[in-house]
Amino acid sequence: MKTPSLGRHLPPVFILSLLFLTAMIAWLQNVHILTANGMYKSIQAEPWIHDFAHARLDQSNYLYFPLYGFLAHLLDLAGILKGVAWKQFAYLNAFWASLCLVCVYAFVLRFTGSVTTAILATLFHLGTGFFLLLAVISEDIMPGYTLVLGSMLLAALWFDRPTHWRVIAVAILFTLGWLTEWRLIFPTLPAFVLALAIADAPLRQRLGWIATLLVTIVAVTGIVQQVWEGHNGAVGLPDLLWTGKGVDSGWGGLSWSKAWMMLAGLGNYLFITGNYFDPASAARGVLPLSLSVLIELAIFVVGLALLWPRRAEPRLRAVAAVFLGTLAAGQAMNLYSQPQDPQMQVNVMPWLTVTWALIVATVLAGRRWAELRPKTMGLLAVLSLVPLAWNVVSLARWRGEDAAAVAAVAEIERYFPTDRTVFLYWGFEYIATWQYALWSHTWDWDFIPPPGPAPSDWPRFKWIAVNAGAIRHPQWTAEQHAAALKQQIDLAFRLGYRIAVSDFWNWSEDELARRLGGVSASARAPALYDMLHHDYEVVPVFSNPLIGPYYELRRRSPP
């Protein structure tokens, strides 16, 4: 069967995808759903938008900030959301996500020769929870993901019959992707090596292809390093290949608590059922998360059963090596880091779309389904749209929260003037991101020196984070962490500040332990809880529908 020409198919796929995603952004009016990390990235990108020549490179996002800074500058020149980078980044993500969907469509059409299968697979990928989410918020993964997924799709098409030029093309695209987001190198590089290692060719030839892959990756990285040599923040080739981001922090490490977070990441990837940001919240959502994972498992099992008779086909083996290899390596890495994070799952889970595409193609082409084809096609179309329908409705629950957050920050300031207040936070409060953005770009006291005595309006956002000791000082004992936190609180009192406390104060010791499990520090909970509730007490001040109750901390009176 002749494969339909791609030329007339791809522009409509891109245009329709971009129209849908930009409409979603405008409708949701919230580009910080589930994660507000994109706000920090948009602030970090401001120098690249306004003073490209002197902005500082980021070792782990070497190409991301120059790319998005330049694109946001173009949007400023065009008068599109001028000066509001955090919104611009969401629309830029929609652009890259649309390119990604073009890649998916082209791959499926080339692999199966079926326009129907390509359409249904593209709609399925669009609807997967984390892809749709990351396409309409300001998080930083989408350009890197698009480039890396493009390289994976090319490898799946080409590595059944590799040539040095094909390997070089895949390696170039892959390297540009992970230089946009460094950690993307780890799940997919082993998969590429595996796909080349099992290719149908003599061992010497396979080793040559693997060497070409690795040499090209290093060479492209070296070229990028030389292009930016002398720029502010430029690093050498070894530092680009290994940045070590997060390895020596509380994000790294293995614990049973990470199993709950893995469930959250796997489950929410297909169907978003809630905001599961730590082991405690994932445990509460065990039923919907488990159902989503079971559906993913069912797709895998059905795909395996239908495709098993074709297991000797070189191209199918290449597809399996690339996508299942990425899945295995990626989830192993995620279990060590942040398995619940959308951007940690999106690049290791595209096997689901590929498997769904192969299921659809097999069913539509199979003789046994011929008599039922009209009904079967209708059923497959409905099933392909189910994730999209579900996740659009699911995302709608957070609609309009950007404006609500701005209003909440103003309300906080009415009760707690910034020149006389230090905020005691758990550390992951959603509203803290907005205070950071709207008041002053200042981190917590574990990271920066404390201010002068009250009243002092600079920095406006003065805060202490309970979890900072777990993230930045994983080597501390529980007692050291509690002592450091108490020292910061007492310093705020000595300087004459009021201390505002968020609703984490109401957590039990067990709840605190579950939350600390996300940064491999559950064992610190007893010491932290005892110090806080033995030495201090709170009085309620106000409550807001978005951010919950706020309290004022006071030293506990002697009995």
Buried (B, 14 or more C-beta within 10 A) or exposed (E): EEEBEBEEBBEEBBEBBBEBBBEBBEBBBBBBBBBBBBBBBBBBBBBBBBEBEEBEBBBBBBBBBBBBBEBBBEBBEEEEBEEBBBBBBBBBBBBBBBBBBBBBBBBBBBBBBBBBBBBBBBBBBBBBBBBBBBBBBBBBBBBBBBBBBBBBBBBBBBBBEBEBEBBBBBBBBBBBBBBBBBBBBBBBBBBBBBBBBBBEBEEEBBEBBBEBBBEBBBBBBBEBBEEBEEBEEBBEEEEBBEBEBBEEBBBBBEBEBBBBBBBBBBBBBBBBBBBBBBBBBBBEBBEBBEEBBEBBEEBBEBBEEBBEEEEEEBBBBBBBBBBBBBBBBBBEBBBBBBBBBBBBBBBBBBBBBBBBBBBBBBBBBEEEBEEEEEEBBEEBBEBBBBBBEBBBEBBEEBEEBBEBBEEBBEBBBEBBBBEBBBBBBBBBBBBBBBBBBBBBBBEBBBEEEBBEEBEBBEBBBBBBBBBBBBBBBBEBEBEBBBBBBBEBBEBBBEBEBBBBBBBBBEBEBEBBBBBBBBBBBBEBBBBBBEBBEEBBBBEEBBEBEEBBBBBBBBEEEEE
